[in-house]
Every structure is written in C-alpha cells, then in structure tokens.
Amino acid sequence: MLTDNQLKLKEMNKQELKLEIEKLAKEQNISFIEACQAMQGAAAKMGSEKMITIIHEIKMESLK
C-alpha cells in the first residue's frame, strides 16, 4: 500500500515534481542531479515508470 506522500508524488505534474526535487536538494544539501536520482529511486520502489521518465526528462533539461 502506498503512503500519503507516495500518492502525492504519483499525482504530481512535471513542474510540481521539479519543485519537489529542488526542495529535496536544498533540504538534503545535495546537488539537483543527486536529488533527481533519489527521486527516481523512490519512483522505482513505487513501480512508477511514468514518474521515472518524467524525472529523467527534468534531469536532462537541467544539463542543457
């Protein structure tokens, strides 16, 4: 069963997800890329390929 936070993440759009990644990076004092990787790991545990793909897109856009 998914927790409330996991359900919230699953329902986020791309912009909301990007903001959450930025927030995670700041809170954990890690780079944006590291935060993306952490979020992709969480998405993988939830079995959300769609979220993994969206986070990958966000990560690639940040490298431009």
Predicted model as a PDB file, atoms N, CA, C, CB and O in Angstrom, pLDDT in the B-factor column:
MODEL        1                                                                  
ATOM      1  N   MET A   1       0.841  -1.190   0.000  1.00 41.00           N  
ATOM      2  CA  MET A   1       0.000   0.000   0.000  1.00 41.00           C  
ATOM      3  C   MET A   1       0.882   1.247   0.000  1.00 41.00           C  
ATOM      4  CB  MET A   1      -0.955   0.002   1.223  1.00 41.00           C  
ATOM      5  O   MET A   1       1.893   1.301   0.700  1.00 41.00           O  
ATOM      6  N   LEU A   2       0.493   2.243  -0.786  1.00 44.00           N  
ATOM      7  CA  LEU A   2       1.263   3.474  -0.892  1.00 44.00           C  
ATOM      8  C   LEU A   2       0.941   4.408   0.265  1.00 44.00           C  
ATOM      9  CB  LEU A   2       0.987   4.168  -2.227  1.00 44.00           C  
ATOM     10  O   LEU A   2      -0.206   4.487   0.706  1.00 44.00           O  
ATOM     11  N   THR A   3       1.957   5.116   0.756  1.00 54.00           N  
ATOM     12  CA  THR A   3       1.744   6.113   1.800  1.00 54.00           C  
ATOM     13  C   THR A   3       1.138   7.366   1.170  1.00 54.00           C  
ATOM     14  CB  THR A   3       3.079   6.447   2.536  1.00 54.00           C  
ATOM     15  O   THR A   3       1.087   7.492  -0.053  1.00 54.00           O  
ATOM     16  N   ASP A   4       0.683   8.287   2.010  1.00 53.00           N  
ATOM     17  CA  ASP A   4       0.117   9.542   1.512  1.00 53.00           C  
ATOM     18  C   ASP A   4       1.139  10.310   0.686  1.00 53.00           C  
ATOM     19  CB  ASP A   4      -0.375  10.407   2.677  1.00 53.00           C  
ATOM     20  O   ASP A   4       0.794  10.875  -0.351  1.00 53.00           O  
ATOM     21  N   ASN A   5       2.398  10.340   1.134  1.00 56.00           N  
ATOM     22  CA  ASN A   5       3.450  11.045   0.384  1.00 56.00           C  
ATOM     23  C   ASN A   5       3.685  10.399  -0.975  1.00 56.00           C  
ATOM     24  CB  ASN A   5       4.762  11.065   1.187  1.00 56.00           C  
ATOM     25  O   ASN A   5       3.880  11.100  -1.968  1.00 56.00           O  
ATOM     26  N   GLN A   6       3.667   9.086  -1.030  1.00 52.00           N  
ATOM     27  CA  GLN A   6       3.867   8.389  -2.299  1.00 52.00           C  
ATOM     28  C   GLN A   6       2.721   8.674  -3.257  1.00 52.00           C  
ATOM     29  CB  GLN A   6       4.001   6.879  -2.069  1.00 52.00           C  
ATOM     30  O   GLN A   6       2.942   8.873  -4.452  1.00 52.00           O  
ATOM     31  N   LEU A   7       1.501   8.695  -2.742  1.00 50.00           N  
ATOM     32  CA  LEU A   7       0.351   9.012  -3.589  1.00 50.00           C  
ATOM     33  C   LEU A   7       0.445  10.442  -4.099  1.00 50.00           C  
ATOM     34  CB  LEU A   7      -0.964   8.807  -2.818  1.00 50.00           C  
ATOM     35  O   LEU A   7       0.126  10.716  -5.256  1.00 50.00           O  
ATOM     36  N   LYS A   8       0.878  11.342  -3.245  1.00 59.00           N  
ATOM     37  CA  LYS A   8       1.038  12.745  -3.642  1.00 59.00           C  
ATOM     38  C   LYS A   8       2.066  12.847  -4.769  1.00 59.00           C  
ATOM     39  CB  LYS A   8       1.471  13.620  -2.428  1.00 59.00           C  
ATOM     40  O   LYS A   8       1.833  13.551  -5.751  1.00 59.00           O  
ATOM     41  N   LEU A   9       3.191  12.160  -4.642  1.00 59.00           N  
ATOM     42  CA  LEU A   9       4.222  12.202  -5.674  1.00 59.00           C  
ATOM     43  C   LEU A   9       3.709  11.629  -6.991  1.00 59.00           C  
ATOM     44  CB  LEU A   9       5.461  11.436  -5.216  1.00 59.00           C  
ATOM     45  O   LEU A   9       4.013  12.158  -8.061  1.00 59.00           O  
ATOM     46  N   LYS A  10       2.942  10.563  -6.917  1.00 61.00           N  
ATOM     47  CA  LYS A  10       2.433   9.921  -8.129  1.00 61.00           C  
ATOM     48  C   LYS A  10       1.506  10.827  -8.915  1.00 61.00           C  
ATOM     49  CB  LYS A  10       1.711   8.644  -7.776  1.00 61.00           C  
ATOM     50  O   LYS A  10       1.371  10.674 -10.129  1.00 61.00           O  
ATOM     51  N   GLU A  11       0.857  11.780  -8.229  1.00 69.00           N  
ATOM     52  CA  GLU A  11      -0.121  12.640  -8.876  1.00 69.00           C  
ATOM     53  C   GLU A  11       0.465  13.968  -9.341  1.00 69.00           C  
ATOM     54  CB  GLU A  11      -1.260  12.897  -7.941  1.00 69.00           C  
ATOM     55  O   GLU A  11      -0.257  14.780  -9.921  1.00 69.00           O  
ATOM     56  N   MET A  12       1.748  14.212  -9.107  1.00 77.00           N  
ATOM     57  CA  MET A  12       2.358  15.491  -9.460  1.00 77.00           C  
ATOM     58  C   MET A  12       2.586  15.627 -10.957  1.00 77.00           C  
ATOM     59  CB  MET A  12       3.669  15.660  -8.729  1.00 77.00           C  
ATOM     60  O   MET A  12       2.878  14.656 -11.656  1.00 77.00           O  
ATOM     61  N   ASN A  13       2.445  16.865 -11.429  1.00 86.00           N  
ATOM     62  CA  ASN A  13       2.812  17.126 -12.814  1.00 86.00           C  
ATOM     63  C   ASN A  13       4.310  17.445 -12.874  1.00 86.00           C  
ATOM     64  CB  ASN A  13       1.962  18.298 -13.409  1.00 86.00           C  
ATOM     65  O   ASN A  13       4.986  17.476 -11.846  1.00 86.00           O  
ATOM     66  N   LYS A  14       4.806  17.675 -14.056  1.00 89.00           N  
ATOM     67  CA  LYS A  14       6.249  17.860 -14.255  1.00 89.00           C  
ATOM     68  C   LYS A  14       6.791  19.051 -13.466  1.00 89.00           C  
ATOM     69  CB  LYS A  14       6.552  18.047 -15.738  1.00 89.00           C  
ATOM     70  O   LYS A  14       7.846  18.946 -12.841  1.00 89.00           O  
ATOM     71  N   GLN A  15       6.090  20.168 -13.488  1.00 91.00           N  
ATOM     72  CA  GLN A  15       6.563  21.363 -12.784  1.00 91.00           C  
ATOM     73  C   GLN A  15       6.561  21.149 -11.277  1.00 91.00           C  
ATOM     74  CB  GLN A  15       5.695  22.574 -13.141  1.00 91.00           C  
ATOM     75  O   GLN A  15       7.498  21.561 -10.592  1.00 91.00           O  
ATOM     76  N   GLU A  16       5.530  20.516 -10.761  1.00 90.00           N  
ATOM     77  CA  GLU A  16       5.457  20.235  -9.323  1.00 90.00           C  
ATOM     78  C   GLU A  16       6.579  19.290  -8.908  1.00 90.00           C  
ATOM     79  CB  GLU A  16       4.083  19.629  -8.954  1.00 90.00           C  
ATOM     80  O   GLU A  16       7.182  19.455  -7.848  1.00 90.00           O  
ATOM     81  N   LEU A  17       6.847  18.317  -9.738  1.00 91.00           N  
ATOM     82  CA  LEU A  17       7.909  17.358  -9.457  1.00 91.00           C  
ATOM     83  C   LEU A  17       9.268  18.054  -9.429  1.00 91.00           C  
ATOM     84  CB  LEU A  17       7.908  16.234 -10.503  1.00 91.00           C  
ATOM     85  O   LEU A  17      10.100  17.769  -8.567  1.00 91.00           O  
ATOM     86  N   LYS A  18       9.487  18.966 -10.374  1.00 94.00           N  
ATOM     87  CA  LYS A  18      10.738  19.720 -10.414  1.00 94.00           C  
ATOM     88  C   LYS A  18      10.915  20.532  -9.140  1.00 94.00           C  
ATOM     89  CB  LYS A  18      10.774  20.644 -11.641  1.00 94.00           C  
ATOM     90  O   LYS A  18      12.013  20.590  -8.587  1.00 94.00           O  
ATOM     91  N   LEU A  19       9.851  21.154  -8.673  1.00 93.00           N  
ATOM     92  CA  LEU A  19       9.918  21.932  -7.432  1.00 93.00           C  
ATOM     93  C   LEU A  19      10.243  21.042  -6.234  1.00 93.00           C  
ATOM     94  CB  LEU A  19       8.594  22.667  -7.194  1.00 93.00           C  
ATOM     95  O   LEU A  19      11.006  21.435  -5.351  1.00 93.00           O  
ATOM     96  N   GLU A  20       9.660  19.840  -6.207  1.00 91.00           N  
ATOM     97  CA  GLU A  20       9.948  18.892  -5.120  1.00 91.00           C  
ATOM     98  C   GLU A  20      11.404  18.441  -5.159  1.00 91.00           C  
ATOM     99  CB  GLU A  20       9.017  17.669  -5.210  1.00 91.00           C  
ATOM    100  O   GLU A  20      12.029  18.265  -4.113  1.00 91.00           O  
ATOM    101  N   ILE A  21      11.944  18.253  -6.358  1.00 94.00           N  
ATOM    102  CA  ILE A  21      13.350  17.857  -6.494  1.00 94.00           C  
ATOM    103  C   ILE A  21      14.252  18.976  -5.992  1.00 94.00           C  
ATOM    104  CB  ILE A  21      13.688  17.510  -7.967  1.00 94.00           C  
ATOM    105  O   ILE A  21      15.225  18.725  -5.280  1.00 94.00           O  
ATOM    106  N   GLU A  22      13.926  20.216  -6.367  1.00 95.00           N  
ATOM    107  CA  GLU A  22      14.703  21.362  -5.887  1.00 95.00           C  
ATOM    108  C   GLU A  22      14.646  21.463  -4.367  1.00 95.00           C  
ATOM    109  CB  GLU A  22      14.189  22.664  -6.519  1.00 95.00           C  
ATOM    110  O   GLU A  22      15.654  21.734  -3.714  1.00 95.00           O  
ATOM    111  N   LYS A  23      13.455  21.241  -3.810  1.00 93.00           N  
ATOM    112  CA  LYS A  23      13.273  21.276  -2.358  1.00 93.00           C  
ATOM    113  C   LYS A  23      14.103  20.183  -1.680  1.00 93.00           C  
ATOM    114  CB  LYS A  23      11.781  21.113  -2.000  1.00 93.00           C  
ATOM    115  O   LYS A  23      14.755  20.436  -0.667  1.00 93.00           O  
ATOM    116  N   LEU A  24      14.080  18.981  -2.231  1.00 93.00           N  
ATOM    117  CA  LEU A  24      14.851  17.862  -1.685  1.00 93.00           C  
ATOM    118  C   LEU A  24      16.346  18.177  -1.712  1.00 93.00           C  
ATOM    119  CB  LEU A  24      14.563  16.568  -2.476  1.00 93.00           C  
ATOM    120  O   LEU A  24      17.059  17.929  -0.740  1.00 93.00           O  
ATOM    121  N   ALA A  25      16.809  18.725  -2.831  1.00 95.00           N  
ATOM    122  CA  ALA A  25      18.233  19.062  -2.959  1.00 95.00           C  
ATOM    123  C   ALA A  25      18.642  20.060  -1.884  1.00 95.00           C  
ATOM    124  CB  ALA A  25      18.535  19.635  -4.360  1.00 95.00           C  
ATOM    125  O   ALA A  25      19.696  19.923  -1.263  1.00 95.00           O  
ATOM    126  N   LYS A  26      17.804  21.058  -1.675  1.00 96.00           N  
ATOM    127  CA  LYS A  26      18.114  22.079  -0.668  1.00 96.00           C  
ATOM    128  C   LYS A  26      18.080  21.496   0.745  1.00 96.00           C  
ATOM    129  CB  LYS A  26      17.126  23.249  -0.775  1.00 96.00           C  
ATOM    130  O   LYS A  26      18.984  21.736   1.545  1.00 96.00           O  
ATOM    131  N   GLU A  27      17.029  20.727   1.043  1.00 95.00           N  
ATOM    132  CA  GLU A  27      16.877  20.139   2.385  1.00 95.00           C  
ATOM    133  C   GLU A  27      18.007  19.173   2.721  1.00 95.00           C  
ATOM    134  CB  GLU A  27      15.541  19.415   2.492  1.00 95.00           C  
ATOM    135  O   GLU A  27      18.483  19.141   3.856  1.00 95.00           O  
ATOM    136  N   GLN A  28      18.434  18.391   1.742  1.00 95.00           N  
ATOM    137  CA  GLN A  28      19.452  17.365   1.978  1.00 95.00           C  
ATOM    138  C   GLN A  28      20.866  17.855   1.681  1.00 95.00           C  
ATOM    139  CB  GLN A  28      19.156  16.148   1.136  1.00 95.00           C  
ATOM    140  O   GLN A  28      21.841  17.128   1.875  1.00 95.00           O  
ATOM    141  N   ASN A  29      20.965  19.107   1.204  1.00 97.00           N  
ATOM    142  CA  ASN A  29      22.259  19.686   0.841  1.00 97.00           C  
ATOM    143  C   ASN A  29      22.995  18.804  -0.173  1.00 97.00           C  
ATOM    144  CB  ASN A  29      23.126  19.882   2.097  1.00 97.00           C  
ATOM    145  O   ASN A  29      24.168  18.468  -0.011  1.00 97.00           O  
ATOM    146  N   ILE A  30      22.253  18.446  -1.226  1.00 97.00           N  
ATOM    147  CA  ILE A  30      22.820  17.634  -2.308  1.00 97.00           C  
ATOM    148  C   ILE A  30      22.572  18.359  -3.630  1.00 97.00           C  
ATOM    149  CB  ILE A  30      22.194  16.188  -2.329  1.00 97.00           C  
ATOM    150  O   ILE A  30      21.803  19.318  -3.685  1.00 97.00           O  
ATOM    151  N   SER A  31      23.221  17.899  -4.679  1.00 96.00           N  
ATOM    152  CA  SER A  31      23.038  18.530  -5.986  1.00 96.00           C  
ATOM    153  C   SER A  31      21.656  18.187  -6.554  1.00 96.00           C  
ATOM    154  CB  SER A  31      24.152  18.084  -6.966  1.00 96.00           C  
ATOM    155  O   SER A  31      20.995  17.247  -6.113  1.00 96.00           O  
ATOM    156  N   PHE A  32      21.250  18.975  -7.539  1.00 96.00           N  
ATOM    157  CA  PHE A  32      19.976  18.732  -8.211  1.00 96.00           C  
ATOM    158  C   PHE A  32      19.970  17.347  -8.853  1.00 96.00           C  
ATOM    159  CB  PHE A  32      19.708  19.816  -9.273  1.00 96.00           C  
ATOM    160  O   PHE A  32      18.968  16.634  -8.795  1.00 96.00           O  
ATOM    161  N   ILE A  33      21.092  16.973  -9.463  1.00 96.00           N  
ATOM    162  CA  ILE A  33      21.191  15.661 -10.119  1.00 96.00           C  
ATOM    163  C   ILE A  33      21.061  14.540  -9.093  1.00 96.00           C  
ATOM    164  CB  ILE A  33      22.529  15.531 -10.882  1.00 96.00           C  
ATOM    165  O   ILE A  33      20.372  13.550  -9.340  1.00 96.00           O  
ATOM    166  N   GLU A  34      21.720  14.688  -7.942  1.00 96.00           N  
ATOM    167  CA  GLU A  34      21.604  13.675  -6.887  1.00 96.00           C  
ATOM    168  C   GLU A  34      20.170  13.564  -6.387  1.00 96.00           C  
ATOM    169  CB  GLU A  34      22.541  14.006  -5.720  1.00 96.00           C  
ATOM    170  O   GLU A  34      19.688  12.468  -6.100  1.00 96.00           O  
ATOM    171  N   ALA A  35      19.489  14.706  -6.282  1.00 95.00           N  
ATOM    172  CA  ALA A  35      18.092  14.688  -5.858  1.00 95.00           C  
ATOM    173  C   ALA A  35      17.227  13.993  -6.908  1.00 95.00           C  
ATOM    174  CB  ALA A  35      17.584  16.123  -5.607  1.00 95.00           C  
ATOM    175  O   ALA A  35      16.307  13.251  -6.563  1.00 95.00           O  
ATOM    176  N   CYS A  36      17.517  14.229  -8.181  1.00 95.00           N  
ATOM    177  CA  CYS A  36      16.792  13.535  -9.257  1.00 95.00           C  
ATOM    178  C   CYS A  36      16.969  12.029  -9.125  1.00 95.00           C  
ATOM    179  CB  CYS A  36      17.282  14.011 -10.646  1.00 95.00           C  
ATOM    180  O   CYS A  36      16.008  11.268  -9.236  1.00 95.00           O  
ATOM    181  N   GLN A  37      18.194  11.613  -8.890  1.00 95.00           N  
ATOM    182  CA  GLN A  37      18.469  10.183  -8.767  1.00 95.00           C  
ATOM    183  C   GLN A  37      17.742   9.585  -7.568  1.00 95.00           C  
ATOM    184  CB  GLN A  37      19.975   9.938  -8.643  1.00 95.00           C  
ATOM    185  O   GLN A  37      17.226   8.470  -7.643  1.00 95.00           O  
ATOM    186  N   ALA A  38      17.700  10.327  -6.462  1.00 93.00           N  
ATOM    187  CA  ALA A  38      16.985   9.845  -5.277  1.00 93.00           C  
ATOM    188  C   ALA A  38      15.486   9.718  -5.561  1.00 93.00           C  
ATOM    189  CB  ALA A  38      17.223  10.793  -4.082  1.00 93.00           C  
ATOM    190  O   ALA A  38      14.848   8.746  -5.159  1.00 93.00           O  
ATOM    191  N   MET A  39      14.944  10.704  -6.250  1.00 92.00           N  
ATOM    192  CA  MET A  39      13.516  10.668  -6.588  1.00 92.00           C  
ATOM    193  C   MET A  39      13.219   9.538  -7.574  1.00 92.00           C  
ATOM    194  CB  MET A  39      13.068  12.020  -7.182  1.00 92.00           C  
ATOM    195  O   MET A  39      12.164   8.909  -7.497  1.00 92.00           O  
ATOM    196  N   GLN A  40      14.148   9.280  -8.500  1.00 93.00           N  
ATOM    197  CA  GLN A  40      13.951   8.161  -9.424  1.00 93.00           C  
ATOM    198  C   GLN A  40      13.963   6.843  -8.659  1.00 93.00           C  
ATOM    199  CB  GLN A  40      15.042   8.156 -10.522  1.00 93.00           C  
ATOM    200  O   GLN A  40      13.199   5.932  -8.978  1.00 93.00           O  
ATOM    201  N   GLY A  41      14.816   6.740  -7.663  1.00 93.00           N  
ATOM    202  CA  GLY A  41      14.845   5.532  -6.837  1.00 93.00           C  
ATOM    203  C   GLY A  41      13.527   5.324  -6.102  1.00 93.00           C  
ATOM    204  O   GLY A  41      13.021   4.206  -6.011  1.00 93.00           O  
ATOM    205  N   ALA A  42      12.977   6.420  -5.579  1.00 89.00           N  
ATOM    206  CA  ALA A  42      11.685   6.335  -4.892  1.00 89.00           C  
ATOM    207  C   ALA A  42      10.585   5.944  -5.878  1.00 89.00           C  
ATOM    208  CB  ALA A  42      11.342   7.681  -4.209  1.00 89.00           C  
ATOM    209  O   ALA A  42       9.711   5.139  -5.557  1.00 89.00           O  
ATOM    210  N   ALA A  43      10.634   6.519  -7.073  1.00 88.00           N  
ATOM    211  CA  ALA A  43       9.640   6.189  -8.090  1.00 88.00           C  
ATOM    212  C   ALA A  43       9.742   4.721  -8.492  1.00 88.00           C  
ATOM    213  CB  ALA A  43       9.812   7.089  -9.320  1.00 88.00           C  
ATOM    214  O   ALA A  43       8.730   4.065  -8.741  1.00 88.00           O  
ATOM    215  N   ALA A  44      10.970   4.212  -8.555  1.00 91.00           N  
ATOM    216  CA  ALA A  44      11.166   2.799  -8.903  1.00 91.00           C  
ATOM    217  C   ALA A  44      10.557   1.900  -7.831  1.00 91.00           C  
ATOM    218  CB  ALA A  44      12.671   2.480  -9.077  1.00 91.00           C  
ATOM    219  O   ALA A  44       9.932   0.889  -8.152  1.00 91.00           O  
ATOM    220  N   LYS A  45      10.734   2.260  -6.560  1.00 89.00           N  
ATOM    221  CA  LYS A  45      10.151   1.465  -5.472  1.00 89.00           C  
ATOM    222  C   LYS A  45       8.632   1.461  -5.532  1.00 89.00           C  
ATOM    223  CB  LYS A  45      10.610   1.998  -4.119  1.00 89.00           C  
ATOM    224  O   LYS A  45       7.983   0.507  -5.103  1.00 89.00           O  
ATOM    225  N   MET A  46       8.056   2.570  -6.085  1.00 85.00           N  
ATOM    226  CA  MET A  46       6.602   2.649  -6.223  1.00 85.00           C  
ATOM    227  C   MET A  46       6.136   1.984  -7.509  1.00 85.00           C  
ATOM    228  CB  MET A  46       6.140   4.106  -6.191  1.00 85.00           C  
ATOM    229  O   MET A  46       4.937   1.807  -7.723  1.00 85.00           O  
ATOM    230  N   GLY A  47       7.088   1.613  -8.368  1.00 88.00           N  
ATOM    231  CA  GLY A  47       6.744   0.973  -9.628  1.00 88.00           C  
ATOM    232  C   GLY A  47       6.158   1.934 -10.651  1.00 88.00           C  
ATOM    233  O   GLY A  47       5.353   1.540 -11.494  1.00 88.00           O  
ATOM    234  N   SER A  48       6.568   3.202 -10.573  1.00 86.00           N  
ATOM    235  CA  SER A  48       6.019   4.214 -11.472  1.00 86.00           C  
ATOM    236  C   SER A  48       7.012   4.555 -12.577  1.00 86.00           C  
ATOM    237  CB  SER A  48       5.643   5.478 -10.690  1.00 86.00           C  
ATOM    238  O   SER A  48       7.842   5.452 -12.431  1.00 86.00           O  
ATOM    239  N   GLU A  49       6.911   3.825 -13.685  1.00 90.00           N  
ATOM    240  CA  GLU A  49       7.799   4.089 -14.822  1.00 90.00           C  
ATOM    241  C   GLU A  49       7.563   5.480 -15.395  1.00 90.00           C  
ATOM    242  CB  GLU A  49       7.597   3.035 -15.915  1.00 90.00           C  
ATOM    243  O   GLU A  49       8.499   6.137 -15.852  1.00 90.00           O  
ATOM    244  N   LYS A  50       6.312   5.925 -15.370  1.00 89.00           N  
ATOM    245  CA  LYS A  50       5.981   7.257 -15.884  1.00 89.00           C  
ATOM    246  C   LYS A  50       6.752   8.326 -15.101  1.00 89.00           C  
ATOM    247  CB  LYS A  50       4.448   7.515 -15.796  1.00 89.00           C  
ATOM    248  O   LYS A  50       7.325   9.237 -15.697  1.00 89.00           O  
ATOM    249  N   MET A  51       6.767   8.219 -13.780  1.00 90.00           N  
ATOM    250  CA  MET A  51       7.456   9.199 -12.951  1.00 90.00           C  
ATOM    251  C   MET A  51       8.964   9.126 -13.177  1.00 90.00           C  
ATOM    252  CB  MET A  51       7.126   8.976 -11.466  1.00 90.00           C  
ATOM    253  O   MET A  51       9.633  10.159 -13.204  1.00 90.00           O  
ATOM    254  N   ILE A  52       9.497   7.941 -13.336  1.00 92.00           N  
ATOM    255  CA  ILE A  52      10.927   7.780 -13.609  1.00 92.00           C  
ATOM    256  C   ILE A  52      11.283   8.510 -14.901  1.00 92.00           C  
ATOM    257  CB  ILE A  52      11.310   6.273 -13.708  1.00 92.00           C  
ATOM    258  O   ILE A  52      12.299   9.201 -14.973  1.00 92.00           O  
ATOM    259  N   THR A  53      10.449   8.353 -15.908  1.00 94.00           N  
ATOM    260  CA  THR A  53      10.681   9.001 -17.208  1.00 94.00           C  
ATOM    261  C   THR A  53      10.605  10.521 -17.087  1.00 94.00           C  
ATOM    262  CB  THR A  53       9.656   8.506 -18.246  1.00 94.00           C  
ATOM    263  O   THR A  53      11.438  11.234 -17.646  1.00 94.00           O  
ATOM    264  N   ILE A  54       9.613  11.011 -16.362  1.00 94.00           N  
ATOM    265  CA  ILE A  54       9.466  12.465 -16.195  1.00 94.00           C  
ATOM    266  C   ILE A  54      10.671  13.038 -15.453  1.00 94.00           C  
ATOM    267  CB  ILE A  54       8.157  12.800 -15.432  1.00 94.00           C  
ATOM    268  O   ILE A  54      11.194  14.086 -15.833  1.00 94.00           O  
ATOM    269  N   ILE A  55      11.110  12.361 -14.404  1.00 95.00           N  
ATOM    270  CA  ILE A  55      12.275  12.837 -13.655  1.00 95.00           C  
ATOM    271  C   ILE A  55      13.515  12.812 -14.538  1.00 95.00           C  
ATOM    272  CB  ILE A  55      12.500  11.979 -12.392  1.00 95.00           C  
ATOM    273  O   ILE A  55      14.355  13.709 -14.453  1.00 95.00           O  
ATOM    274  N   HIS A  56      13.637  11.802 -15.380  1.00 95.00           N  
ATOM    275  CA  HIS A  56      14.765  11.740 -16.313  1.00 95.00           C  
ATOM    276  C   HIS A  56      14.742  12.948 -17.245  1.00 95.00           C  
ATOM    277  CB  HIS A  56      14.728  10.426 -17.134  1.00 95.00           C  
ATOM    278  O   HIS A  56      15.779  13.559 -17.501  1.00 95.00           O  
ATOM    279  N   GLU A  57      13.572  13.287 -17.745  1.00 95.00           N  
ATOM    280  CA  GLU A  57      13.440  14.461 -18.618  1.00 95.00           C  
ATOM    281  C   GLU A  57      13.858  15.734 -17.886  1.00 95.00           C  
ATOM    282  CB  GLU A  57      11.991  14.596 -19.125  1.00 95.00           C  
ATOM    283  O   GLU A  57      14.562  16.576 -18.444  1.00 95.00           O  
ATOM    284  N   ILE A  58      13.423  15.868 -16.640  1.00 96.00           N  
ATOM    285  CA  ILE A  58      13.780  17.041 -15.833  1.00 96.00           C  
ATOM    286  C   ILE A  58      15.299  17.097 -15.657  1.00 96.00           C  
ATOM    287  CB  ILE A  58      13.068  16.998 -14.442  1.00 96.00           C  
ATOM    288  O   ILE A  58      15.911  18.158 -15.781  1.00 96.00           O  
ATOM    289  N   LYS A  59      15.894  15.942 -15.369  1.00 95.00           N  
ATOM    290  CA  LYS A  59      17.341  15.881 -15.159  1.00 95.00           C  
ATOM    291  C   LYS A  59      18.096  16.276 -16.427  1.00 95.00           C  
ATOM    292  CB  LYS A  59      17.759  14.473 -14.715  1.00 95.00           C  
ATOM    293  O   LYS A  59      19.058  17.042 -16.368  1.00 95.00           O  
ATOM    294  N   MET A  60      17.657  15.752 -17.571  1.00 95.00           N  
ATOM    295  CA  MET A  60      18.325  16.077 -18.836  1.00 95.00           C  
ATOM    296  C   MET A  60      18.167  17.564 -19.187  1.00 95.00           C  
ATOM    297  CB  MET A  60      17.761  15.205 -19.974  1.00 95.00           C  
ATOM    298  O   MET A  60      19.108  18.186 -19.680  1.00 95.00           O  
ATOM    299  N   GLU A  61      16.994  18.126 -18.937  1.00 94.00           N  
ATOM    300  CA  GLU A  61      16.781  19.547 -19.196  1.00 94.00           C  
ATOM    301  C   GLU A  61      17.705  20.405 -18.347  1.00 94.00           C  
ATOM    302  CB  GLU A  61      15.327  19.923 -18.930  1.00 94.00           C  
ATOM    303  O   GLU A  61      18.156  21.460 -18.792  1.00 94.00           O  
ATOM    304  N   SER A  62      17.989  19.965 -17.140  1.00 93.00           N  
ATOM    305  CA  SER A  62      18.858  20.748 -16.254  1.00 93.00           C  
ATOM    306  C   SER A  62      20.311  20.748 -16.718  1.00 93.00           C  
ATOM    307  CB  SER A  62      18.777  20.209 -14.837  1.00 93.00           C  
ATOM    308  O   SER A  62      21.099  21.597 -16.302  1.00 93.00           O  
ATOM    309  N   LEU A  63      20.660  19.804 -17.571  1.00 91.00           N  
ATOM    310  CA  LEU A  63      22.040  19.703 -18.053  1.00 91.00           C  
ATOM    311  C   LEU A  63      22.282  20.533 -19.299  1.00 91.00           C  
ATOM    312  CB  LEU A  63      22.386  18.262 -18.336  1.00 91.00           C  
ATOM    313  O   LEU A  63      23.422  20.644 -19.749  1.00 91.00           O  
ATOM    314  N   LYS A  64      21.243  21.117 -19.866  1.00 87.00           N  
ATOM    315  CA  LYS A  64      21.377  21.924 -21.095  1.00 87.00           C  
ATOM    316  C   LYS A  64      22.002  23.253 -20.803  1.00 87.00           C  
ATOM    317  CB  LYS A  64      20.026  22.134 -21.760  1.00 87.00           C  
ATOM    318  O   LYS A  64      22.191  24.059 -21.714  1.00 87.00           O  
TER     319      LYS A  64                                                      
ENDMDL                                                                          
END                                                                             
